[in-house]
């Protein structure tokens, strides 16, 4: 789920609907997005991007970033943060936020956000 959250975070919420962002993860675990953002997860489970952001998930499943945000996923697969945002992934693999952003992952692992 952190991959989906990161993809949604990469596009932000002010992006026009017509502007799509795509992300691909290579065999080394580096995710590169068409908006220039790059994500890498280290052996300790910390994900870093090339803009100074970090995310880490603890043993209880809570993800924290370096800006004071926390993310928790419930038993129904809905992820909520401490600022009123939420993300859900449907049976077709489309992740939608409560603010209108959506991301899909195709069979090749390409994430497209709208």
TORBA-369364 format. One record per residue (C-alpha): x, y, z; residue number from 1; residue in one letter. Coordinates in Angstrom, 1 decimal. Layout:
<rec east="X" north="Y" up="Z" seq="NUM" type="A"/>
...
***
This chain:
<rec east="0.0" north="0.0" up="0.0" seq="1" type="X"/>
<rec east="2.9" north="2.4" up="0.6" seq="2" type="X"/>
<rec east="3.6" north="2.2" up="-3.2" seq="3" type="X"/>
<rec east="0.1" north="3.4" up="-3.9" seq="4" type="X"/>
<rec east="0.3" north="6.1" up="-1.3" seq="5" type="X"/>
<rec east="3.6" north="7.3" up="-2.6" seq="6" type="X"/>
<rec east="2.1" north="7.4" up="-6.1" seq="7" type="X"/>
<rec east="-0.8" north="9.5" up="-5.0" seq="8" type="X"/>
<rec east="1.5" north="11.8" up="-3.0" seq="9" type="X"/>
<rec east="3.7" north="12.2" up="-6.0" seq="10" type="X"/>
<rec east="1.0" north="13.9" up="-8.0" seq="11" type="X"/>
<rec east="-0.4" north="16.1" up="-5.2" seq="12" type="X"/>
<rec east="-4.0" north="17.2" up="-5.1" seq="13" type="X"/>
<rec east="-3.8" north="20.4" up="-7.2" seq="14" type="X"/>
<rec east="-2.8" north="18.7" up="-10.4" seq="15" type="X"/>
<rec east="-5.3" north="19.1" up="-13.3" seq="16" type="X"/>
<rec east="-7.3" north="16.0" up="-14.1" seq="17" type="X"/>
<rec east="-5.8" north="16.0" up="-17.7" seq="18" type="X"/>
<rec east="-2.2" north="15.8" up="-16.4" seq="19" type="X"/>
<rec east="-1.3" north="12.2" up="-15.8" seq="20" type="X"/>
<rec east="1.7" north="11.0" up="-13.9" seq="21" type="X"/>
<rec east="3.2" north="7.6" up="-14.6" seq="22" type="X"/>
<rec east="5.6" north="5.7" up="-12.4" seq="23" type="X"/>
<rec east="7.7" north="2.6" up="-13.0" seq="24" type="X"/>
<rec east="9.7" north="0.5" up="-10.6" seq="25" type="X"/>
<rec east="12.9" north="-1.1" up="-11.9" seq="26" type="X"/>
<rec east="14.5" north="-4.4" up="-10.8" seq="27" type="X"/>
<rec east="16.5" north="-2.6" up="-8.2" seq="28" type="X"/>
<rec east="13.4" north="-1.3" up="-6.5" seq="29" type="X"/>
<rec east="13.8" north="2.3" up="-7.6" seq="30" type="X"/>
<rec east="10.5" north="4.0" up="-8.7" seq="31" type="X"/>
<rec east="10.8" north="6.8" up="-11.2" seq="32" type="X"/>
<rec east="7.8" north="9.0" up="-12.1" seq="33" type="X"/>
<rec east="7.2" north="11.1" up="-15.2" seq="34" type="X"/>
<rec east="7.0" north="14.3" up="-13.0" seq="35" type="X"/>
<rec east="10.7" north="13.7" up="-12.1" seq="36" type="X"/>
<rec east="10.2" north="12.3" up="-8.7" seq="37" type="X"/>
<rec east="12.2" north="9.2" up="-7.7" seq="38" type="X"/>
<rec east="11.6" north="6.8" up="-4.8" seq="39" type="X"/>
<rec east="14.0" north="4.3" up="-3.2" seq="40" type="X"/>
<rec east="13.3" north="2.0" up="-0.3" seq="41" type="X"/>
<rec east="16.3" north="0.9" up="1.8" seq="42" type="X"/>
<rec east="16.9" north="-2.4" up="3.7" seq="43" type="X"/>
<rec east="15.4" north="-0.9" up="6.8" seq="44" type="X"/>
<rec east="12.1" north="-0.2" up="5.1" seq="45" type="X"/>
<rec east="12.6" north="3.6" up="4.8" seq="46" type="X"/>
<rec east="11.4" north="5.1" up="1.5" seq="47" type="X"/>
<rec east="13.1" north="8.3" up="0.3" seq="48" type="X"/>
<rec east="12.4" north="10.5" up="-2.6" seq="49" type="X"/>
<rec east="14.7" north="12.9" up="-4.4" seq="50" type="X"/>
<rec east="12.9" north="15.9" up="-2.9" seq="51" type="X"/>
<rec east="13.9" north="15.2" up="0.7" seq="52" type="X"/>
<rec east="10.8" north="13.3" up="1.8" seq="53" type="X"/>
<rec east="10.9" north="10.0" up="3.8" seq="54" type="X"/>
<rec east="8.4" north="7.4" up="4.8" seq="55" type="X"/>
<rec east="8.8" north="4.5" up="7.3" seq="56" type="X"/>
<rec east="6.3" north="1.8" up="8.3" seq="57" type="X"/>
<rec east="6.5" north="0.4" up="11.9" seq="58" type="X"/>
<rec east="5.6" north="-3.1" up="13.1" seq="59" type="X"/>
<rec east="2.0" north="-2.0" up="13.7" seq="60" type="X"/>
<rec east="1.5" north="-0.9" up="10.1" seq="61" type="X"/>
<rec east="1.6" north="2.8" up="10.7" seq="62" type="X"/>
<rec east="3.5" north="4.8" up="8.1" seq="63" type="X"/>
<rec east="5.1" north="8.0" up="9.2" seq="64" type="X"/>
<rec east="6.7" north="10.7" up="7.0" seq="65" type="X"/>
<rec east="9.3" north="13.3" up="7.9" seq="66" type="X"/>
<rec east="6.6" north="16.0" up="7.9" seq="67" type="X"/>
<rec east="4.5" north="14.7" up="10.8" seq="68" type="X"/>
<rec east="1.9" north="12.8" up="8.7" seq="69" type="X"/>
<rec east="0.8" north="9.3" up="9.7" seq="70" type="X"/>
<rec east="-1.0" north="6.8" up="7.5" seq="71" type="X"/>
<rec east="-2.9" north="3.7" up="8.7" seq="72" type="X"/>
<rec east="-4.7" north="1.0" up="6.7" seq="73" type="X"/>
<rec east="-7.8" north="-0.6" up="8.1" seq="74" type="X"/>
<rec east="-9.1" north="-4.2" up="7.6" seq="75" type="X"/>
<rec east="-11.1" north="-3.0" up="4.5" seq="76" type="X"/>
<rec east="-8.0" north="-1.7" up="2.8" seq="77" type="X"/>
<rec east="-8.8" north="2.0" up="3.3" seq="78" type="X"/>
<rec east="-5.7" north="4.1" up="4.2" seq="79" type="X"/>
<rec east="-6.3" north="7.2" up="6.2" seq="80" type="X"/>
<rec east="-3.9" north="9.9" up="7.2" seq="81" type="X"/>
<rec east="-4.0" north="12.3" up="10.2" seq="82" type="X"/>
<rec east="-5.2" north="15.2" up="8.0" seq="83" type="X"/>
<rec east="-8.5" north="13.8" up="6.8" seq="84" type="X"/>
<rec east="-7.3" north="12.2" up="3.5" seq="85" type="X"/>
<rec east="-8.1" north="8.7" up="2.6" seq="86" type="X"/>
<rec east="-7.3" north="6.2" up="-0.2" seq="87" type="X"/>
<rec east="-9.1" north="3.0" up="-1.2" seq="88" type="X"/>
<rec east="-8.1" north="0.4" up="-3.8" seq="89" type="X"/>
<rec east="-11.0" north="-1.4" up="-5.6" seq="90" type="X"/>
<rec east="-11.0" north="-5.0" up="-6.9" seq="91" type="X"/>
<rec east="-9.7" north="-3.7" up="-10.3" seq="92" type="X"/>
<rec east="-6.6" north="-2.2" up="-8.6" seq="93" type="X"/>
<rec east="-7.6" north="1.4" up="-9.0" seq="94" type="X"/>
<rec east="-6.6" north="3.5" up="-5.9" seq="95" type="X"/>
<rec east="-8.9" north="6.6" up="-5.3" seq="96" type="X"/>
<rec east="-8.5" north="9.3" up="-2.8" seq="97" type="X"/>
<rec east="-11.3" north="11.2" up="-1.2" seq="98" type="X"/>
<rec east="-10.1" north="14.3" up="-3.0" seq="99" type="X"/>
<rec east="-10.6" north="13.0" up="-6.5" seq="100" type="X"/>
<rec east="-7.1" north="11.7" up="-7.4" seq="101" type="X"/>
<rec east="-6.9" north="8.1" up="-8.8" seq="102" type="X"/>
<rec east="-4.1" north="5.8" up="-9.7" seq="103" type="X"/>
<rec east="-4.1" north="2.5" up="-11.6" seq="104" type="X"/>
<rec east="-1.4" north="-0.1" up="-12.0" seq="105" type="X"/>
<rec east="-1.3" north="-2.1" up="-15.3" seq="106" type="X"/>
<rec east="0.1" north="-5.6" up="-15.8" seq="107" type="X"/>
<rec east="3.6" north="-4.2" up="-16.5" seq="108" type="X"/>
<rec east="3.7" north="-2.5" up="-13.1" seq="109" type="X"/>
<rec east="3.2" north="1.0" up="-14.5" seq="110" type="X"/>
<rec east="1.3" north="3.3" up="-12.1" seq="111" type="X"/>
<rec east="-0.8" north="6.0" up="-13.8" seq="112" type="X"/>
<rec east="-2.3" north="8.7" up="-11.7" seq="113" type="X"/>
<rec east="-5.0" north="11.2" up="-12.8" seq="114" type="X"/>
***
